[in-house]
Amino acid sequence: MKPFFDTNVLVSAFLDVDKRDKALDALSQGGRISSQVLNEFTNVARNKRQRTWPEIEAAVLVIREWFPDIVPLTEHTHAGAIALARDNNIAFMTR
């Protein structure tokens, strides 16, 4: 099973110098992300980290190259997320 990376790992890899190496190492091992993770990354990069649109688009292009099979956010994906949160006692958050 491939690991699923959340937004925080991408933010660390692209927007946080102190955490970059560790995050890039994790991402280099391969895994999956969802379209929601890309949306959240874009939001954080633009609104919290004040990055320009060209910087954001360049980062997203790299992310898409690393993760060509981005998981869409569907009803099935949502149900799976609920089950993971329930079974593993982890937070479930929406924006």
Helices and strands as residue ranges (DSSP letters): H 7-15, H 20-28, H 35-43, I 44-48, H 53-66, H 75-88
